[in-house]
Amino acid sequence: MPPDSSPSNTSPHSTPRDVFPSTRWSMVLRAGATTESQAHSALESLCRQYWYPLYTFVRRQGRTHHDAEDGVQSFLAHLLASDSLARARPELGRFRTFLLSALRNFLTNEWHRTRAAKRGGGQPHFPLEFDTAEERFSREPADPALTPEQAFDRNWAISMIDHAIAGLRDEYGNSGRAALFTALGPLVLNSSNIGSHAELAAKLGMNGHAFTVALQRLRKRLGERLRVDVAETVVDEVSVDAELRHLIAALDGPASFVP
């Protein structure tokens, strides 16, 4: 495949805009219509992917690394073992909204009661990357105007974009275009951060037009992948565009935060 060829329209990661997939979160909310093991597996997968925004929410409330680790681990164990999903309300159709609301309630009502039992050899914890969480948190901008909720939304958006980019990296690598992705990847969100397009095009043996087209195709694929990922965290297609706008706004900080 030539280096600037676009992915096939039959990519398993593509989702036509007029066909809403059976998402992981909607499957969880419709647990009564599927098997308990399927709903549990879907919820666990979502929690593994988006645990770090929960960690930052707790840290932004002034908690230590160890307190945040303990709180998030205990919360996730509680969520998977409880009937919280049975009480999920339709207005909390976004997984992001449900998860943050459930965490708030847990920290207020449950955490202090369960900490001793968890530390005393209770349920096994998620094998999450808490060994890197503190260093990752220390690299975040120290913005006192950023509320815990805004930090949560910002890190949720970053997690979704990182996941979509990781999928693109695999997609391009599997189709023999790893070098193209290495050159274009840093430009997909910011065109001014690495050298000139002409220099990069020359290194890839491409002319300027071909390089520009390849970058446009990569950005389009990122948008398509991000849309599919967002669809897995809301319950209907109508919510996808609103959720995308919210998350993009969250990346800009408090000035553009959408409550």
Secondary structure, DSSP 4 states (H G I P E B T S, - for coil): --TTPPPPTT-TT---TTS----HHHHHHTGGGS-HHHHHHHHHHHHHHSHHHHHHHHHTTT--HHHHHHHHHHHHHHHHHSSGGGG--GGG-SHHHHHHHHHHHHHHHTHHHHHHHHHTT-SPPP---HHHHHHHHHTS---TT--HHHHHHHHHHHHHHHHHHHHHHHHHHHTT-HHHHHHHGGGSS-TTSSS-HHHHHHHTT--HHHHHHHHHHHHHHHHHHHHHHHHTTSSSTHHHHHHHHHHHHHTT-GGG---
